[in-house]
Amino acid sequence: MRFPQSVHNRLSYVGGAIACLAFIVFVFLVVLETFTGAGRAPYAGLVIFVLVPAFFLFGLAIIPVGMLIEWHRQQRTGAGSILRLPVIDLNDSRYRNATFVFVAVSIMLLFLSVFGSYQAYEATESVAFCGRLCHQVMAPEYTTYQHSPHARVRCVDCHVGPGADWYVKSKLSGLYQVYAVLFDKYPRPIPAPIKSLRPAQQTCEQCHWPKQFFGGQQQQFAHFLPDKDNTRWNINLLIKTGGGSPATGRTEGIHWHMNIANRVEYIARDGQRQQIPWVRVANLETGTVAEYMVTDNPLTKEEIARATVRTMDCMDCHDRPTHIFRSPSYLVNLALDTGALNPALPFIKRTAVSLLTGKYDSAADALTGIRQGVIASYQDGNPSLPSQQRDTIAPAVAALQEIYRENFFPVMRVRWDVYVDNIGHLTSLGCYRCHDGLHQSAGGKTITKSCTVCHTIMTQGTPPHLAVSMDERGLAFQHPEEIGEVWHEMMCSECHSGALP
């Protein structure tokens, strides 16, 4: 086949070679991915549908560049047949062949572009791409995601959602994230809350819509005391989830805050929204509005005018719906309750929490420290430990190491006390950010601090000697350890930081 004389130059030859090689590699990888599923790996999709096509396009782009350079060289030196302007004469075999190649390659390129673009889109939308491509940066989020209530929901369904506008925003944001990872410019830990997160009404409420929030939920909590016997203490709560619907007219419970009849707004002093000095509540049915201000260190009128007023949504309480980093106390309680840790091991609650709370430079150091700590506490420190309990030491080490791998990430400086969980009020302020009894309106009305507004205690105590409520108002809370009435005056999180056994 004869082509225009200008195509015969080294640069065009190199471009053609690159394009041909990239095409062969692309076909081979597509076939391999089709029959083996290799594209499920995070890097495979990026290579097959982004990197290889980029080389193919680069090679094709070099060909006309080389031809243009050669055409100018021939024009300058007078070598070869010089044409002032391109002339396409299909009666000439050279131009006929070139036109045929151009049309064939254009059709093939169009097909590959459509196919590759769709596959590249699919690859960048996958959970593996989001969680494993930047494996060190996203290790905390990806690991906790796999054990979360939303483990079957794709990352992009919440972080991007449907529609072109948020897709474009996410990809533009992703460009900076790629730069930050490549040049090690990302913070450790990643700051939260995320400023550019899509509104909860457009994500959470696609599945959890407010009109269906009703009734209560029973929750049973098992707490183990840090004594020799790891004494069990149960609390059985009826949590008043509540909600509202135009069909029933009911407005009640915790989801009153997100009820269709109410709008709650607030001002936060800090970036993590833990200090909330000002709250405004509007009843959309009656039109009444009430403002509440903390009695200690209130905001001035000038500060209120300058502040950003946020409308409360799901994420103000459910701020860790997927990437949940549990506290050592919670995790050890759960392990003892499920049998992953044997309660027969003396002081295992206290020992386990202490080892998980320790500061380690790396995950490897932590796993070694946990193993050595457990062995020192039982084999070395308790030579008289019964043989049947000695057999539980190795499983205890394995269970604690697994807990650490799934919840603690030293390289990213991530653990439970870095990302505050606002559900409840045990290890963080949570509900008490507003329901602390210190927010008052101009008329003297206070945002309630009463426990029974949100939950009712049905049973509590050490089995089998449980106190049982025979009243719809439930039981008065009893602290597992004798501390008098001090818990009435203090916030739970002042003692229960998550590191307290």
C-alpha positions in Angstrom: 0.0 0.0 0.0 1.3 3.4 -1.0 0.9 6.4 1.4 1.8 10.1 1.1 5.5 10.7 1.1 5.3 12.8 4.3 4.3 9.7 6.3 7.7 8.2 5.8 9.6 9.7 8.8 10.9 8.4 12.1 8.5 10.3 14.3 5.4 8.9 12.5 6.9 5.4 12.5 7.3 5.7 16.3 3.8 6.9 16.7 2.4 4.1 14.6 4.4 1.5 16.5 3.2 2.9 19.9 -0.5 2.9 18.6 -0.2 -0.7 17.2 1.4 -2.0 20.4 -1.1 -0.3 22.6 -4.0 -1.7 20.5 -2.6 -5.2 20.8 -2.1 -4.9 24.5 -5.6 -3.4 24.9 -7.2 -6.4 23.0 -5.2 -8.9 25.0 -6.2 -7.3 28.3 -9.9 -7.0 27.4 -10.0 -10.7 26.5 -8.1 -11.6 29.7 -10.5 -9.5 31.8 -13.5 -11.0 30.0 -12.6 -14.6 30.7 -10.7 -14.2 34.1 -12.4 -11.2 35.8 -9.0 -9.5 36.3 -10.7 -6.2 35.8 -12.2 -6.5 39.3 -8.8 -5.5 40.7 -8.5 -1.8 41.3 -5.4 -1.3 39.2 -6.6 -3.5 36.3 -9.5 -1.3 35.3 -7.3 1.8 35.5 -4.6 0.2 33.3 -7.0 -1.5 30.8 -9.5 1.3 30.2 -7.5 4.5 31.0 -3.7 4.0 30.7 -3.5 1.8 27.6 -6.1 3.8 25.6 -4.1 7.0 26.5 -1.0 5.4 25.0 -3.0 4.5 21.9 -4.2 8.0 21.4 -0.7 9.4 22.1 0.7 7.2 19.3 -2.0 8.2 16.9 -1.4 11.9 17.7 2.3 11.6 16.9 1.7 10.3 13.3 0.2 13.6 11.9 2.8 15.6 13.9 5.6 13.7 12.2 3.9 14.1 8.8 3.6 17.9 9.4 7.3 18.2 10.4 8.3 16.1 7.3 6.1 18.2 5.0 7.8 21.4 6.2 11.2 19.8 5.8 10.4 18.8 2.2 9.1 22.3 1.5 12.2 23.9 3.0 14.7 21.7 1.2 12.8 21.1 -2.0 13.0 17.3 -1.7 10.2 15.1 -3.0 6.9 16.2 -4.5 5.8 19.4 -2.8 2.2 20.4 -2.6 1.2 23.8 -1.3 -2.1 22.6 -0.1 -3.4 19.1 0.7 -5.2 17.6 -2.3 -7.3 14.4 -1.8 -7.5 12.6 -5.2 -9.2 9.2 -4.8 -8.0 8.3 -8.3 -4.5 8.4 -6.8 -3.8 5.1 -5.0 -1.7 6.9 -2.4 -4.6 9.1 -1.2 -7.1 6.4 -1.7 -5.1 4.1 0.6 -4.6 6.9 3.1 -8.3 7.8 3.1 -9.3 4.2 3.6 -6.8 3.8 6.6 -8.0 7.1 8.1 -11.7 6.1 7.9 -11.0 2.6 9.2 -8.9 3.9 12.1 -11.4 6.6 12.9 -14.3 4.1 13.1 -12.1 1.8 15.3 -11.1 4.7 17.4 -14.7 5.8 17.9 -15.7 2.3 19.0 -12.7 2.0 21.3 -13.4 5.5 22.7 -17.0 4.7 23.5 -16.2 1.3 24.9 -13.2 2.5 26.8 -14.9 5.5 28.2 -17.8 3.5 29.6 -15.4 0.9 31.1 -13.3 3.7 32.6 -16.4 5.2 34.1 -17.4 1.8 35.5 -13.9 1.3 36.9 -13.7 4.7 38.6 -17.2 4.1 40.2 -16.3 0.8 41.7 -15.8 0.2 45.4 -12.3 -1.4 44.8 -11.2 1.7 42.9 -12.3 4.0 45.7 -11.0 1.9 48.5 -7.9 0.1 47.3 -6.3 2.3 44.6 -4.8 4.7 47.2 -4.5 1.8 49.6 -2.6 3.7 52.4 -4.7 6.8 52.4 -8.1 5.0 52.2 -7.2 2.0 54.3 -9.2 3.2 57.4 -12.3 4.1 55.3 -12.2 0.9 53.2 -11.6 -1.4 56.1 -14.4 0.0 58.2 -16.7 0.2 55.2 -16.5 -3.6 54.8 -17.8 -4.2 58.3 -20.4 -1.4 58.3 -24.2 -1.5 57.9 -23.7 0.0 54.4 -21.2 -2.7 53.2 -23.4 -3.4 50.2 -23.8 0.2 49.2 -21.3 1.5 46.7 -19.0 4.4 47.9 -20.2 6.6 45.0 -23.9 6.2 45.9 -23.3 8.4 49.0 -20.2 10.4 48.1 -21.4 11.2 44.5 -24.9 10.1 43.9 -26.9 10.4 40.6 -26.7 13.3 38.2 -23.9 14.9 36.1 -23.3 18.0 38.4 -22.1 16.0 41.4 -20.2 13.6 39.1 -18.3 16.5 37.7 -17.7 18.0 41.1 -16.4 14.7 42.4 -14.0 14.2 39.5 -12.6 17.7 39.8 -12.1 17.1 43.5 -10.5 13.8 42.7 -7.9 15.5 40.5 -6.5 17.4 43.6 -6.7 14.2 45.6 -4.6 12.4 43.0 -2.1 15.2 43.2 -2.1 15.1 47.0 -1.4 11.4 47.1 1.3 11.5 44.4 3.2 14.3 46.2 2.4 13.2 49.7 0.4 16.4 50.4 -2.6 14.8 52.2 -3.3 15.4 55.9 -3.1 12.6 58.5 -5.8 12.0 59.5 -8.2 13.2 56.8 -10.3 16.1 58.3 -13.9 15.5 59.1 -16.7 16.4 58.5 -16.3 16.5 54.7 -17.2 19.9 53.5 -18.2 18.9 50.0 -20.4 15.9 50.9 -23.7 15.7 49.0 -26.7 16.8 51.1 -28.2 13.9 53.2 -31.7 14.5 51.6 -30.2 13.5 48.3 -28.4 10.4 49.5 -29.6 9.0 52.9 -33.2 9.8 52.3 -33.3 7.8 49.1 -33.6 4.7 51.3 -34.3 6.2 54.8 -37.1 8.6 54.1 -38.6 10.6 57.0 -42.2 9.7 56.4 -41.4 6.1 57.4 -39.8 6.9 60.8 -42.0 5.4 63.4 -42.1 3.6 66.7 -39.1 2.5 68.8 -36.2 0.1 68.6 -35.1 -2.3 71.2 -31.3 -2.3 71.9 -29.5 -4.6 74.3 -26.1 -3.6 75.6 -23.7 -5.8 77.4 -21.1 -4.1 79.6 -18.3 -6.0 81.4 -16.8 -4.5 84.5 -13.0 -4.3 84.8 -12.8 -6.7 87.8 -11.3 -10.1 88.1 -14.5 -11.9 87.0 -15.3 -9.5 84.2 -18.7 -9.1 85.7 -21.5 -8.7 83.1 -23.9 -5.8 83.3 -26.9 -5.7 80.9 -29.0 -2.7 79.9 -32.1 -3.3 77.7 -33.4 -0.1 76.2 -36.4 0.9 74.1 -35.0 3.7 71.9 -37.8 6.1 70.8 -36.9 6.5 67.2 -40.2 8.1 66.3 -40.8 10.3 63.2 -43.8 11.7 61.5 -46.1 11.5 58.5 -48.9 13.6 57.1 -51.1 10.5 57.0 -51.0 10.0 60.7 -50.1 13.4 62.1 -47.8 11.9 64.6 -44.6 13.7 65.5 -42.5 12.0 68.1 -39.2 10.5 69.2 -35.6 11.2 68.2 -36.5 11.7 64.5 -38.6 14.6 65.6 -35.5 16.6 64.7 -35.9 15.5 61.1 -39.6 15.5 61.1 -41.5 17.1 58.2 -43.2 19.5 60.6 -40.0 20.9 62.2 -36.8 22.6 61.1 -33.8 22.7 63.5 -30.9 25.1 62.8 -27.8 25.7 64.8 -24.4 27.5 65.0 -21.2 25.6 65.8 -18.1 27.2 67.3 -15.8 24.4 66.0 -15.2 22.6 62.7 -16.3 19.3 64.1 -19.6 20.8 65.3 -19.2 19.7 68.9 -19.7 23.1 70.5 -23.2 24.3 69.7 -24.0 27.5 71.6 -27.1 28.6 69.6 -30.1 26.6 68.4 -33.3 27.7 66.5 -36.3 25.5 66.3 -39.2 26.3 63.9 -42.6 24.6 63.8 -43.5 24.6 60.2 -47.2 23.9 60.9 -47.8 26.7 63.4 -45.1 29.1 62.3 -43.7 29.4 65.8 -39.9 29.9 66.2 -37.8 29.5 69.3 -34.2 30.4 69.8 -32.0 28.8 72.5 -28.7 30.0 73.7 -26.2 28.5 76.2 -26.2 30.3 79.5 -22.4 30.0 79.8 -20.4 32.0 77.3 -23.3 32.8 74.9 -22.8 34.3 71.4 -23.1 38.0 70.9 -25.5 39.4 68.3 -22.5 40.3 66.1 -21.2 36.7 66.3 -24.6 35.3 65.3 -24.8 37.7 62.4 -21.4 36.6 61.1 -21.8 32.9 61.8 -22.9 30.2 59.3 -26.3 28.8 60.3 -26.6 25.1 59.5 -29.9 23.3 59.0 -29.8 20.0 60.9 -29.9 16.8 58.8 -29.1 13.1 59.2 -25.4 13.7 59.3 -25.5 15.8 62.4 -26.2 12.8 64.5 -25.4 9.9 62.1 -22.0 11.4 61.3 -20.3 8.0 61.1 -22.9 5.9 59.3 -20.3 3.7 57.5 -16.8 4.5 58.4 -17.2 3.7 62.1 -14.2 3.6 64.4 -15.3 1.9 67.6 -13.8 2.6 71.0 -11.6 0.0 72.8 -14.2 -0.4 75.6 -17.0 -1.0 73.1 -15.0 -3.5 71.0 -13.9 -5.5 74.1 -17.5 -5.6 75.4 -18.6 -6.9 72.1 -15.9 -9.5 71.9 -16.7 -10.7 75.4 -20.4 -10.8 74.6 -19.9 -12.8 71.4 -17.3 -15.2 72.9 -14.4 -14.0 70.8 -12.8 -13.2 74.2 -13.3 -15.6 77.1 -14.7 -13.9 80.2 -13.1 -16.6 82.3 -9.7 -15.0 81.8 -9.1 -12.9 84.9 -9.1 -9.1 84.3 -9.2 -9.7 80.5 -11.5 -6.6 80.1 -9.0 -4.3 81.8 -6.0 -5.9 80.0 -7.6 -5.8 76.6 -8.7 -2.2 76.8 -5.3 -1.1 78.0 -3.5 -2.9 75.2 -5.8 -1.5 72.5 -5.5 2.0 73.9 -1.7 2.0 73.7 0.1 4.3 71.2 2.0 2.4 68.5 4.1 3.6 65.6 2.8 1.0 63.2 0.3 -1.8 62.9 3.1 -4.3 63.1 4.3 -2.8 66.4 0.8 -2.9 67.7 0.2 -6.6 66.9 3.5 -7.4 68.5 2.8 -5.3 71.6 -0.7 -6.9 72.0 0.7 -10.4 71.8 3.5 -9.7 74.2 1.1 -7.8 76.6 -1.4 -10.7 76.8 1.4 -13.3 77.3 3.0 -11.1 80.0 -0.3 -10.7 81.8 -1.2 -14.4 81.9 1.6 -16.8 81.1 4.4 -14.8 82.8 2.4 -13.0 85.4 0.1 -15.9 86.4 2.1 -19.2 86.4 -0.7 -20.7 88.5 -3.4 -20.0 85.8 -5.5 -23.2 85.3 -4.6 -25.1 82.1 -8.1 -24.7 80.7 -7.7 -21.0 80.9 -4.2 -21.1 79.4 -5.7 -22.6 76.3 -7.7 -19.4 75.7 -4.7 -17.1 75.7 -3.7 -17.7 72.0 -7.4 -17.1 70.8 -7.5 -13.9 73.0 -4.3 -12.7 71.3 -5.7 -13.4 67.8 -9.1 -11.7 68.7 -7.4 -8.6 70.0 -5.1 -8.4 67.0 -8.1 -8.7 64.6 -9.9 -6.0 66.5 -6.8 -3.7 66.1 -6.5 -4.4 62.4 -10.1 -3.4 61.8 -10.3 -0.3 63.9 -6.8 1.3 64.4 -4.6 2.8 61.7 -1.4 4.3 63.1 0.0 5.4 59.7 -3.0 7.6 59.1 -3.2 8.4 62.8 -6.8 7.2 62.9 -8.6 5.7 65.8 -11.8 6.1 67.7 -11.1 9.4 69.4 -10.1 11.1 66.1 -13.5 10.8 64.4 -16.3 11.6 66.9 -19.4 9.5 66.7 -22.4 11.6 67.6 -24.9 8.8 68.1 -25.8 8.6 71.8 -23.7 10.3 74.4 -21.5 7.8 76.1 -18.0 8.4 74.6 -18.7 11.8 73.1 -21.1 14.7 73.7 -23.4 13.5 71.0 -27.0 14.4 72.1 -25.6 16.5 74.9 -24.3 19.1 72.4 -27.8 20.6 72.6 -29.6 18.5 75.3 -27.3 19.5 78.1 -29.9 21.5 80.1 -27.9 24.7 79.5 -29.6 26.0 76.3 -32.4 28.4 77.3 -34.8 30.6 75.3 -35.6 34.2 76.1 -38.8 33.0 77.8 -36.8 30.7 80.2 -37.6 27.4 78.4 -34.7 24.9 78.4 -33.9 22.2 75.9 -34.6 19.1 77.9 -31.9 16.8 79.3 -34.3 14.1 80.5 -33.2 10.6 79.6 -36.8 9.3 79.1 -37.3 11.7 76.1 -35.1 9.4 73.9 -35.2 6.0 75.6 -36.8 3.8 78.3 -34.8 1.3 80.4 -36.7 -1.9 80.5 -34.1 -4.1 82.3 -30.7 -3.6 83.8 -28.3 -5.3 86.1 -26.1 -8.5 86.4 -27.8 -11.7 85.1 -29.7 -13.5 86.5 -30.5 -10.8 89.0 -31.9 -8.2 86.6 -34.1 -5.3 87.6 -37.2 -5.4 85.4 -39.5 -2.5 84.7 -43.3 -3.0 85.2 -44.0 0.6 84.3 -44.1 2.2 80.9 -41.8 5.0 82.2 -39.1 2.4 82.7 -36.4 2.1 85.3 -34.2 4.9 86.7 -30.7 4.5 85.4 -28.3 2.7 87.8 -24.6 3.1 87.2 -22.8 -0.4 87.1 -20.3 0.8 89.6 -21.0 2.7 92.8 -20.2 6.4 92.1 -23.1 8.0 94.0 -25.1 10.7 92.2 -22.2 12.3 90.4 -23.4 11.0 87.0 -26.4 13.4 87.3 -24.1 16.4 87.1 -21.4 15.1 84.7 -21.5 14.3 81.0 -20.9 10.5 80.4 -18.0 11.3 78.0 -16.1 13.1 80.8 -15.2 9.6 82.2 -16.2 7.3 79.4 -13.6 8.4 76.8 -13.6 4.9 75.2 -10.3 4.1 76.9 -11.9 3.5 80.3 -12.6 -0.2 80.9 
